[in-house]
Amino acid sequence: MRVELTVNDQPVTLEGHPMERLLDLLRERLALPGTKEGCGEGECGACTVLLDGQPVLSCLVPLLQCGGRRIDTVEGIAHGPARGMVEGFVAAGGVQCGACTPGIVVTAWALLERNPAPTREEVAEALAGNLCRCTGYEGIFRAFVKDLPKDSAP
Amino acid sequence: MSGLPPAFSPRSLDEACRTLASEPGLVRVAGCTDLMVATPERRLAHPGLLDLTGIAEIRGIQESAERLTVGATTTFGELRQSPAVRARFPALAAAAAQVGGWQIQNRATLGGNLANASPAGDSLPVLLALGATVVAVGPRGRREIPCTEFHLGYRRTALAADEILAWVLLPLLAAGTVQAFRKVGTREAQAISKVVVAMVGRVDDGRIADLRLAAGSVAPVPLRLKAAETVAQGLPPGSEAAERAGLAAASAVTPIDDVRSTGAYRAWVLERVVRRLVLELGGS
């Protein structure tokens, strides 16, 4: 099937199997490898992208449901509106091995767009679906609970 | 592009039913959060696909004087945020908030949870306890299936191959009815449940009345715990009723050992969770 969608503000046409994963389409056809495959079964959050502004797991989104939709990946977000947020995230020690980082950046950006000054509990709930096995989440909380509202101001 | 399965995205329920009638074997899909987990071989082997998420009439929540009507493709994110669901059915809002993480809640649907028919589906015991009814639509018209009759066996439902699960009807409860939901998993978030329990009941004239208990992950299907309901019904609320209900619940099930837990642990936890939920009815 042929599907037209918008990825990081660019119109894109994709042809493929209706059950092809958005994750594979982004990485292999659109040369956007920033979105990572962690578990491939909806458990880890590494492949999070925004679908019409909502965080979703791109390993669980089929091409079938991408027509007319707007996708924002970590490339578009981190090099665009969230640049300051990402710098604060790195400075706070939110990154160690980096495997979960793109998914956390995308999910956190979605949270901050809705709630620019989240509490620790709100960050924990928003990131409940993003597994990080390095940081113990403390660096992540530091970045988003305190530093970020200042740094991410446009 | 030969070899690709046909895929349809109808915009109305009528169009969806006609498509399903003319192309038997289409897999009906909504949030895809279960379907996409399959191995690539299985994921790419479906004979054809019918995407239900573009049908406006089966998405969203409507409230009337008697009930809430929830469209089958309403997501758990929409359920947990709905003021009507939070006010009328806090147990359902609580279950919706514990289905996966934010990303899953943005995609996974109530109808999908029912139709996928996993015994671990978090919303299913809640729907049983709330006395919900499924509305299926197909070539023979519209029929209502009580949730207690919807799950026939492990991953088997009463939905016919040519029917579409369109709505879930939730009858409003009498004032003063208590609702409770408890999920026990490996961790608080994003875990498939080991045991999940819902309770609806009230205290009438100092006695437990209209008690409905249901559990998931303890049998091949989500289960009403009728024996537990019967022993506690009519007793004054409190520790004796709670204890009896817990013991009756645990002895009514024979859960299995699997990758997530053991049968013995599940029965033990079920007994304690039922006891605590019944205590929430009040009393000493």
Chai-1 contact restraints between the chains, C-beta under 6 A:
chainA,res_idxA,chainB,res_idxB,connection_type,confidence,min_distance_angstrom,max_distance_angstrom,comment,restraint_id
A,M1,B,A7,contact,1.0,0.0,6.0,A-B,restraint_1
A,H17,B,L4,contact,1.0,0.0,6.0,A-B,restraint_2
A,H17,B,L44,contact,1.0,0.0,6.0,A-B,restraint_3
A,P18,B,A7,contact,1.0,0.0,6.0,A-B,restraint_4
A,P18,B,L49,contact,1.0,0.0,6.0,A-B,restraint_5
A,M19,B,R43,contact,1.0,0.0,6.0,A-B,restraint_6
A,M19,B,L44,contact,1.0,0.0,6.0,A-B,restraint_7
A,E41,B,V37,contact,1.0,0.0,6.0,A-B,restraint_8
A,G42,B,T33,contact,1.0,0.0,6.0,A-B,restraint_9
A,G42,B,V37,contact,1.0,0.0,6.0,A-B,restraint_10
A,T48,B,Q103,contact,1.0,0.0,6.0,A-B,restraint_11
A,Q54,B,N106,contact,1.0,0.0,6.0,A-B,restraint_12
A,P55,B,W102,contact,1.0,0.0,6.0,A-B,restraint_13
A,P55,B,Q103,contact,1.0,0.0,6.0,A-B,restraint_14
A,V56,B,Q103,contact,1.0,0.0,6.0,A-B,restraint_15
A,V56,B,N106,contact,1.0,0.0,6.0,A-B,restraint_16
A,V56,B,R107,contact,1.0,0.0,6.0,A-B,restraint_17
A,L57,B,Q103,contact,1.0,0.0,6.0,A-B,restraint_18
A,L60,B,C32,contact,1.0,0.0,6.0,A-B,restraint_19
A,L60,B,T33,contact,1.0,0.0,6.0,A-B,restraint_20
A,L60,B,M36,contact,1.0,0.0,6.0,A-B,restraint_21
A,P62,B,C32,contact,1.0,0.0,6.0,A-B,restraint_22
A,L64,B,A7,contact,1.0,0.0,6.0,A-B,restraint_23
A,L64,B,L49,contact,1.0,0.0,6.0,A-B,restraint_24
A,L64,B,D51,contact,1.0,0.0,6.0,A-B,restraint_25
A,A126,B,W102,contact,1.0,0.0,6.0,A-B,restraint_26
A,A128,B,G101,contact,1.0,0.0,6.0,A-B,restraint_27
A,A128,B,A189,contact,1.0,0.0,6.0,A-B,restraint_28
A,A128,B,Q190,contact,1.0,0.0,6.0,A-B,restraint_29
A,G129,B,G101,contact,1.0,0.0,6.0,A-B,restraint_30
A,G129,B,W102,contact,1.0,0.0,6.0,A-B,restraint_31
A,G129,B,Q103,contact,1.0,0.0,6.0,A-B,restraint_32
A,G129,B,Q190,contact,1.0,0.0,6.0,A-B,restraint_33
